[in-house]
């Protein structure tokens, strides 16, 4: 009985399976079946692949509401001519590959984007190029998608209205890998995004931040480079963020930071390089966060940690050639410093266990003064200041007494070997 | 002799007049928000506080302005003016008492409160036809944001 039923249904199964397997290639080009992209999409069905010949396609407002792949051969360029958005994806299982999108207008009431992904799952944008767009890739209310190996260059200047390179709003499980982003407001922006992973991107010369988290829980970013942005990365109003093996570099300016932490908790900052920033880490309202195995080199301030930061752990880091190592605005300290290497440490190690025998105080009186009145920086390295700092070291009165590293390392803790981008 | 002292008094008056409690335009892309420390970028959401002593604080969103006043417990006597830019007219700072506010989940604002200011109630209502939401004036929006 069962077998006969199976045999009866078999042809139906086979038919449906095959109809799914047979996906067509639809060609678009000046001497192909379809001359423009819109009509090709209109005449496609789920599973089709639209292949676009080289050339410039002056079009906008393309809507993809089917499960299709759109790919460019070598240099298929969609020029939106500063009229409207180029592509809006409203379907799941869409892939867009190898296309150049340019000239998305600056919107005053609307956030125009090169590719907008709305309420979709499993969308992939890869190997695309975005030139001169307001927003480049805009994901809203979408899940399980990938933005991989794209080159995104905006031309935002400080005067103009500018949008973000990759913008996530209410998203879940998004992979952002291996992209290059420059010239936007924020390189990558996450608002209400969870469980997303940001790996191997190079974000530089963006107006505000290389990467920016707002109200986004449980995300991680690793092996990214943030260079020469208004500020490197801002992590704000967020919990559980993993930050590992990134490089924060050349963020110079009165309000520039390598990493700006504001109201975050339970996060981990591990194995990163902070080099040549005005401030390596600026930390405000940070709790239960671990700063471990990082290198702080040639910064103005390695870490500025404000009085409202509690229960943070700062261990096994290397502090090299910073003007100030740690500075704070409070005379209390609720954070734990241990086993760091401080190049300014001038204690001794008689028992040769590579741990300094006298505790080290990483803050100085002067750095505290500078936090309160920045103009005092004029006096840095003057004789008077050195004298102040020495007195304060012997009899602490202004700097927090418990802010000491009781086991300062005599040797560097971390290798610089992951800096391969010099 | 008398003439001279009159002139001096007059000049002194002028000097003090010039230190008025005037708001200052926000330099977008340069100024920092006094509350959240972020660079102020979006012209549609600028906000400003002028204290009674003439100190100017700039904000990247009306919600930052409200939170700043609330968290620093500024008494009303310390506040000379609070200003916002309207979503519909982003280049001008207007007094918050003239502005209308909407909170709509369909209109995200820079600091996550979904709060947007408009130059008047009519403009706000026009936008509400598109995005829905709830209409507030300055006093009611303050309580709403503080208790969010």
Interface residues (C-beta under 8 A of the other chain):
Chain A: X108 X109 X158 X159 X161 X162 X169 X185 X191 X192 X207 X208 X214 X215 X230 X231 X234 X236 X237 X255 X260 X262 X282 X284
Chain B: X28 X29 X30 X32 X36 X37 X38 X39 X41 X42 X43 X44 X87 X90 X108 X111 X112
